[in-house]
Amino acid sequence: QVQLKESGPGLVQPSQTLSLTCTVSGFSLTSNSVHWVRQPPGKGLEWVGAIWSGGSTDYNSALKSRLNISRDTSKSQAFLKMNSLQTEDTAIYFCTRLDHPYVMDAWGQGASVTVSS
Amino acid sequence: ETVMTQSPTSMSTSIGERVTLNCKASQSVGINVDWYQQTPGQSPKLLIYGASNRHTGVPDRFTGSGFGRDFTLTISNMEAEDLAVYYCLQYGSIPWTFGGGTKLELK
């Protein structure tokens, strides 16, 4: 059974760095890519970025300078790190599996992140 | 960056009604569009991929169509469980981008 679960701090101070982990089961990170999507309170979905099965990454243009996505295939974990956090980064952060042919067919339950002092 | 514009932003519907949701891309994305459904407090769920292919288990009252810049999601016979927010996603070019969503409400 394919599962994804996000974990990380619920509260981050402004200007600090956000670190999130997506732990997956039921598939391999070398076979499927993992994407990150976020949703500010009461707003729509925003594609954040992806780590592809081969290990390369792509990022949202507006977040690229602050963002790093990586993985540890031996632990079946993908990571999101975003620095210089602002209140506008307050959101639910989802990780999702991309399956063939380009379908986000499984999602985590989301990690709520609040940026506040 | 490809901007996806969804219309309308919200719609009041009735059970049994036929509903059409629109998504327009700022440049051609071929058939590289998916549709997702999100109910309150839940993660999004895939409905349609490749513009017109129904995902496994999705009822056949959901139909996707379109190519290039204009895409449509049609619900042929609205049911109460379909009250949700619907998002289109383009993956024709990096960065991938979502539309702003269409919220379906009950009249």
Interface residues (C-beta under 8 A of the other chain):
Chain A: H35 V37 G44 L45 E46 W47 G49 A50 D58 Y59 N60 S61 F94 T96 P101 Y102 V103 M104 D105 W107 G108 Q109 G110
Chain B: E1 N32 D34 Y36 Q38 S43 P44 K45 L46 Y49 G50 H55 V85 Y87 L89 Y91 I94 P95 W96 T97 F98 G99 G100 G101
